[in-house]
Amino acid sequence: MLAPALRQDLLERLDALARPPGEVPQGPLLELVVDLFLAQSEVEDPERRRACLDLALSLVPRAAPEPLRAIASRPGLTEDIADAIVRRGDRDAVALLVANRSARLAPESLAAVADLAWRDAGLRGAFVQRSDLPGAIVDKLWPSLHSGFKARLIASGFRYSMSEVEEVGRETSAALRATPAAPAPCRRASTPTRRSSATG
């Protein structure tokens, strides 16, 4: 529970953010609290920052999808809030969070998202673009990735064994061979047609 003075101060700051002079309130409470939290200095005002974080974490589980998805894209999103979004389980919010490369995710959240990405091609595509994937997560996703994603991960330095590089090369070659070639222009057959032996 917030101390009364701190609670009042927080409410006044939220009110100032929500109500610019002469305007009606702007934005859902969760977005305002997260923005206020991200704006607080961890060094200069740790108590207010912690109060904002606690309030944000209490709001995430019951927030509507729209503000949840809005905060998932916030630059510099901290691990606490990102992990709360993953636990909430809204697929679109998680996808936005994964695509937000400045958002920090705990190893447990990365593992949870990897489980979702295994069955979700769109999420998988965003997930492999991240630079903070541990090797264990890459190992988990590897069998479900197509050759393009594998090639990207290899180029990023996740895997260097020659057998895996060769595997990706084989898959890419097979995919190219499986791609239908453009139809060749119509040409008349150059071989003469066989005549029936019954004709005189």
PAKOL-771884 format. One record per residue (C-alpha): chain; y, z, x. Coordinates in Angstrom, 2 decimals, padded with zeros to 5 digits, always signed. Last residue first. Example, Ala and Ser with C-alpha at 12.3 -4.5 7.8 and 13.67 -1.06 7.14 Angstrom:
[site "A" [-001.06 +007.14 +013.67]],
[site "A" [-004.50 +007.80 +012.30]],
! end
This chain:
[site "A" [-046.21 -097.29 -000.62]],
[site "A" [-045.26 -093.77 -001.63]],
[site "A" [-048.07 -091.23 -001.74]],
[site "A" [-047.37 -090.04 +001.81]],
[site "A" [-044.18 -088.43 +000.54]],
[site "A" [-041.31 -088.93 +002.87]],
[site "A" [-040.13 -086.08 +005.13]],
[site "A" [-036.40 -085.59 +005.17]],
[site "A" [-034.69 -086.53 +008.41]],
[site "A" [-033.44 -083.70 +010.60]],
[site "A" [-029.66 -083.49 +010.99]],
[site "A" [-029.03 -081.35 +007.96]],
[site "A" [-025.45 -081.72 +006.81]],
[site "A" [-023.15 -078.93 +007.89]],
[site "A" [-021.51 -076.18 +005.84]],
[site "A" [-019.26 -073.94 +007.94]],
[site "A" [-020.99 -070.81 +009.23]],
[site "A" [-020.86 -067.71 +007.07]],
[site "A" [-019.29 -064.70 +008.83]],
[site "A" [-021.99 -062.52 +010.33]],
[site "A" [-023.42 -059.68 +008.28]],
[site "A" [-023.10 -056.33 +010.05]],
[site "A" [-026.60 -055.14 +010.93]],
[site "A" [-026.24 -056.38 +014.50]],
[site "A" [-023.02 -054.42 +014.91]],
[site "A" [-024.65 -051.28 +013.53]],
[site "A" [-027.61 -051.73 +015.88]],
[site "A" [-025.26 -052.11 +018.85]],
[site "A" [-023.36 -048.96 +017.83]],
[site "A" [-026.59 -047.00 +017.41]],
[site "A" [-027.87 -048.16 +020.81]],
[site "A" [-024.60 -047.24 +022.52]],
[site "A" [-024.58 -043.86 +020.82]],
[site "A" [-028.10 -043.19 +022.10]],
[site "A" [-027.09 -044.39 +025.60]],
[site "A" [-024.25 -041.85 +025.68]],
[site "A" [-026.68 -039.20 +024.46]],
[site "A" [-029.26 -040.04 +027.15]],
[site "A" [-026.52 -040.18 +029.78]],
[site "A" [-025.53 -036.58 +029.14]],
[site "A" [-021.77 -036.17 +028.79]],
[site "A" [-021.11 -034.52 +025.48]],
[site "A" [-017.97 -032.83 +024.13]],
[site "A" [-015.59 -034.65 +026.46]],
[site "A" [-013.20 -036.22 +024.00]],
[site "A" [-014.74 -039.65 +024.68]],
[site "A" [-018.13 -038.18 +023.74]],
[site "A" [-016.66 -036.80 +020.53]],
[site "A" [-015.10 -040.17 +019.69]],
[site "A" [-018.35 -042.02 +020.39]],
[site "A" [-020.22 -039.62 +018.12]],
[site "A" [-017.68 -040.18 +015.35]],
[site "A" [-018.04 -043.96 +015.66]],
[site "A" [-021.85 -043.75 +015.88]],
[site "A" [-022.21 -041.97 +012.55]],
[site "A" [-022.42 -038.20 +012.42]],
[site "A" [-025.10 -036.30 +010.47]],
[site "A" [-027.36 -035.65 +013.47]],
[site "A" [-024.40 -034.33 +015.54]],
[site "A" [-023.07 -031.81 +013.00]],
[site "A" [-024.97 -028.76 +014.22]],
[site "A" [-024.67 -029.72 +017.89]],
[site "A" [-020.90 -030.22 +017.46]],
[site "A" [-020.70 -026.75 +015.91]],
[site "A" [-022.66 -025.22 +018.81]],
[site "A" [-020.38 -026.98 +021.30]],
[site "A" [-017.33 -025.23 +019.88]],
[site "A" [-014.81 -027.34 +017.95]],
[site "A" [-011.21 -026.71 +019.04]],
[site "A" [-010.07 -030.32 +019.52]],
[site "A" [-010.24 -031.25 +015.85]],
[site "A" [-010.80 -034.91 +014.90]],
[site "A" [-014.48 -034.19 +014.18]],
[site "A" [-013.48 -032.08 +011.17]],
[site "A" [-011.37 -034.72 +009.45]],
[site "A" [-014.25 -037.20 +009.30]],
[site "A" [-016.75 -034.50 +008.33]],
[site "A" [-014.55 -033.46 +005.42]],
[site "A" [-014.59 -037.00 +004.10]],
[site "A" [-018.34 -037.37 +004.68]],
[site "A" [-019.21 -034.18 +002.77]],
[site "A" [-022.77 -032.83 +003.03]],
[site "A" [-022.73 -031.73 +006.68]],
[site "A" [-019.01 -031.06 +006.32]],
[site "A" [-019.69 -028.04 +004.09]],
[site "A" [-021.96 -026.40 +006.68]],
[site "A" [-019.46 -027.32 +009.40]],
[site "A" [-016.74 -025.62 +007.34]],
[site "A" [-018.74 -022.38 +007.37]],
[site "A" [-019.32 -022.66 +011.14]],
[site "A" [-015.60 -023.25 +011.76]],
[site "A" [-014.86 -020.24 +009.56]],
[site "A" [-017.22 -018.03 +011.58]],
[site "A" [-015.70 -019.29 +014.84]],
[site "A" [-012.23 -018.25 +013.61]],
[site "A" [-009.84 -021.04 +012.62]],
[site "A" [-006.36 -021.72 +013.98]],
[site "A" [-004.13 -024.14 +012.11]],
[site "A" [-002.18 -026.49 +014.44]],
[site "A" [-004.68 -029.30 +013.83]],
[site "A" [-004.04 -029.33 +010.10]],
[site "A" [-006.79 -031.79 +009.08]],
[site "A" [-009.21 -028.86 +008.74]],
[site "A" [-006.72 -027.02 +006.53]],
[site "A" [-006.16 -030.06 +004.35]],
[site "A" [-009.93 -030.43 +003.89]],
[site "A" [-010.29 -026.69 +003.17]],
[site "A" [-007.55 -026.90 +000.52]],
[site "A" [-009.27 -029.91 -001.04]],
[site "A" [-012.66 -028.15 -001.13]],
[site "A" [-011.40 -024.84 -002.57]],
[site "A" [-013.76 -022.35 -000.95]],
[site "A" [-011.76 -019.10 -001.09]],
[site "A" [-013.51 -018.09 +002.13]],
[site "A" [-012.01 -021.12 +003.89]],
[site "A" [-008.54 -020.22 +002.62]],
[site "A" [-008.97 -016.62 +003.81]],
[site "A" [-010.01 -017.90 +007.24]],
[site "A" [-006.82 -019.96 +007.46]],
[site "A" [-004.74 -016.94 +006.47]],
[site "A" [-006.21 -014.69 +009.14]],
[site "A" [-006.41 -017.44 +011.79]],
[site "A" [-002.71 -018.19 +011.65]],
[site "A" [-001.09 -021.32 +010.26]],
[site "A" [+001.08 -022.87 +012.96]],
[site "A" [+002.27 -025.75 +010.81]],
[site "A" [+001.68 -025.30 +007.05]],
[site "A" [-000.90 -027.74 +005.66]],
[site "A" [-003.19 -025.11 +004.13]],
[site "A" [-000.08 -023.53 +002.55]],
[site "A" [+000.30 -026.42 +000.12]],
[site "A" [-003.40 -026.56 -000.72]],
[site "A" [-003.34 -022.90 -001.80]],
[site "A" [-000.08 -023.51 -003.63]],
[site "A" [-001.77 -026.27 -005.69]],
[site "A" [-005.19 -024.62 -006.18]],
[site "A" [-003.87 -021.57 -008.05]],
[site "A" [-003.93 -018.34 -006.08]],
[site "A" [-006.48 -015.63 -006.90]],
[site "A" [-008.24 -015.21 -003.53]],
[site "A" [-005.07 -016.15 -001.58]],
[site "A" [-002.78 -013.46 -003.07]],
[site "A" [-004.18 -010.37 -001.31]],
[site "A" [-004.18 -012.20 +002.01]],
[site "A" [-000.52 -013.15 +001.49]],
[site "A" [+000.45 -009.54 +000.75]],
[site "A" [-001.34 -008.26 +003.84]],
[site "A" [+000.27 -010.98 +005.95]],
[site "A" [+003.76 -010.18 +004.65]],
[site "A" [+003.26 -006.48 +005.39]],
[site "A" [+001.98 -007.31 +008.87]],
[site "A" [+005.09 -009.39 +009.58]],
[site "A" [+007.31 -006.59 +008.29]],
[site "A" [+005.62 -004.10 +010.62]],
[site "A" [+005.55 -006.47 +013.62]],
[site "A" [+009.33 -007.02 +013.58]],
[site "A" [+010.67 -008.13 +016.96]],
[site "A" [+007.39 -008.90 +018.72]],
[site "A" [+005.39 -010.62 +015.97]],
[site "A" [+008.55 -012.43 +014.90]],
[site "A" [+008.69 -013.22 +011.20]],
[site "A" [+009.03 -016.87 +010.08]],
[site "A" [+005.29 -017.34 +009.59]],
[site "A" [+005.18 -014.31 +007.29]],
[site "A" [+008.18 -015.51 +005.27]],
[site "A" [+006.58 -018.91 +004.85]],
[site "A" [+003.31 -017.28 +003.81]],
[site "A" [+005.10 -015.04 +001.30]],
[site "A" [+007.07 -017.93 -000.18]],
[site "A" [+003.99 -020.13 -000.51]],
[site "A" [+002.05 -017.34 -002.19]],
[site "A" [+004.89 -016.58 -004.61]],
[site "A" [+004.99 -020.07 -006.06]],
[site "A" [+007.95 -022.32 -005.36]],
[site "A" [+011.64 -022.24 -006.21]],
[site "A" [+013.40 -019.76 -008.50]],
[site "A" [+016.39 -021.27 -010.34]],
[site "A" [+019.51 -022.27 -008.43]],
[site "A" [+023.08 -021.01 -008.31]],
[site "A" [+022.73 -019.37 -004.93]],
[site "A" [+019.25 -020.02 -003.49]],
[site "A" [+016.68 -018.05 -005.48]],
[site "A" [+013.16 -018.04 -004.07]],
[site "A" [+014.11 -017.38 -000.46]],
[site "A" [+016.59 -014.66 -001.36]],
[site "A" [+014.10 -013.18 -003.84]],
[site "A" [+011.41 -013.14 -001.18]],
[site "A" [+013.80 -011.35 +001.18]],
[site "A" [+014.69 -008.83 -001.52]],
[site "A" [+011.02 -008.28 -002.34]],
[site "A" [+010.24 -007.68 +001.32]],
[site "A" [+013.06 -005.17 +001.68]],
[site "A" [+011.91 -003.35 -001.45]],
[site "A" [+008.32 -003.22 -000.18]],
[site "A" [+009.49 -001.97 +003.20]],
[site "A" [+011.50 +000.81 +001.58]],
[site "A" [+008.63 +001.75 -000.75]],
[site "A" [+005.98 +001.80 +002.02]],
[site "A" [+003.46 -000.90 +001.31]],
[site "A" [+000.00 +000.00 +000.00]],
! end
